[in-house]
Amino acid sequence: MFLTVTCNPALDWMMRLPAFAEGVTNRSAADDLSYGGKGVNVATMLHRFGQDACASGFIAGTTGTALVEGVEAAGVPCDFVRLDAGQTRINVKMKRPRADGSLEETEINGCGPAVGPVAIATLRRRIERLGSDDCLVLSGSLAPGCPADLYADLAAAAAEHGARCVVDTTGTALTEALAARPFLVKPNNHELAELAGCDAADEAAVVAAARDLARAGARFVLVSCGAAGALLVDAKGLIARGAAPAGALVNSVGAGDSMVAGFLAGLAGASLPGRESLCPGADDAVYALRLGLAAGSATAFSPSLASAGQVSDLLPVTFVEPCN
Ligand SMILES: O=P(O)(O)OC[C@@]1(O)O[C@H](CO)[C@@H](O)[C@@H]1O
């Protein structure tokens, strides 16, 4: 079973604006609600790939209730810890066409409710129930009140019980979690460049920075590079390079989370149509990268998280080049 933890989940309120100006009332042309936060998105996509996934983390107030109802209505079981005060945040995602026809995306993410030690201890006890068949996915920013080493601590608790752990976060929350030897971390090329002080467009430097994360404890480092695709790196270096299929960006929210879910589902053996003919005898990690790339791109080309069918449709035009 995959247990995803989102410390600060969100109702994602998507607005399409014909135009936007500061300091005046702007009106949207269309709105849509999604149930988000990175781990929630990962659990939703894993469920679409037929995997056993449960969404956990912290919720609060009526927005928290709405989030759980929405996620469960989509068929994803939830096991959130309810906070005594506050409201689960609402993140506003604004999309507006630029003069050249491309899409401008602006996000305003709320700060979210404060999480105290009692709630953290409750979550930790749930993680201590995981076993060697399970995988813990820790995704997204930490909520107010969470210690910077929370992911490191939860990852260590999972490891003590034999569960695999995936960490998708940034900064010190990511580097501290490496001590628990996570199975996978998924920085993007810009986050890696910031950590290493290099240029995000310099593939060799990004691979070296990713290899350093692997040498510091991560089994695999999956580097998402936006429209340029993704790189899969381990302690020896570049394993495979994948090119994202061509398509028009409709929504980048959840694209990275879809990539994580596709990669994990690929390794777990999710067989979308065409696996055998596309990757005869392919190494599992290479197929997983391909499924991850197709999933990330399918979400980027759809108004919200992609369906398994949309991911399947992109697999034949998603190319991965093994590098060792
Ligand atoms: O504020 P965080 O935790 O960094 O990111 C939260 C968020 O932007 O990430 C998801 C997309 O990856 C959205 O569903 C959500 O609103």
The ligand as an SDF file (V2000), in Angstrom:
LIG
                    3D

 16 16  0  0  0  0  0  0  0  0999 V2000
    2.5540   24.7870   -1.0120 O   0  0  0  0  0  0  0  0  0  0  0  0
    3.0890   23.4550   -1.5010 P   0  0  0  0  0  0  0  0  0  0  0  0
    2.8080   22.3540   -0.5400 O   0  0  0  0  0  0  0  0  0  0  0  0
    4.5130   23.5170   -1.9240 O   0  0  0  0  0  0  0  0  0  0  0  0
    2.3050   23.1350   -2.8510 O   0  0  0  0  0  0  0  0  0  0  0  0
    0.9120   22.9870   -2.8330 C   0  0  0  0  0  0  0  0  0  0  0  0
    0.4030   22.8620   -4.2530 C   0  0  0  0  0  0  0  0  0  0  0  0
    0.6830   24.0060   -5.0450 O   0  0  0  0  0  0  0  0  0  0  0  0
    1.0530   21.7460   -4.8490 O   0  0  0  0  0  0  0  0  0  0  0  0
    0.1390   20.9640   -5.6080 C   0  0  0  0  0  0  0  0  0  0  0  0
    0.6720   20.7570   -6.9840 C   0  0  0  0  0  0  0  0  0  0  0  0
    1.9080   20.1140   -6.9480 O   0  0  0  0  0  0  0  0  0  0  0  0
   -1.1810   21.6940   -5.5570 C   0  0  0  0  0  0  0  0  0  0  0  0
   -2.2480   20.7780   -5.5300 O   0  0  0  0  0  0  0  0  0  0  0  0
   -1.0840   22.5260   -4.3080 C   0  0  0  0  0  0  0  0  0  0  0  0
   -1.9090   23.6610   -4.3100 O   0  0  0  0  0  0  0  0  0  0  0  0
  1  2  2  0
  2  3  1  0
  2  4  1  0
  2  5  1  0
  5  6  1  0
  6  7  1  0
  7  8  1  0
  7  9  1  0
  7 15  1  0
  9 10  1  0
 10 11  1  0
 10 13  1  0
 11 12  1  0
 13 14  1  0
 13 15  1  0
 15 16  1  0
M  END
$$$$
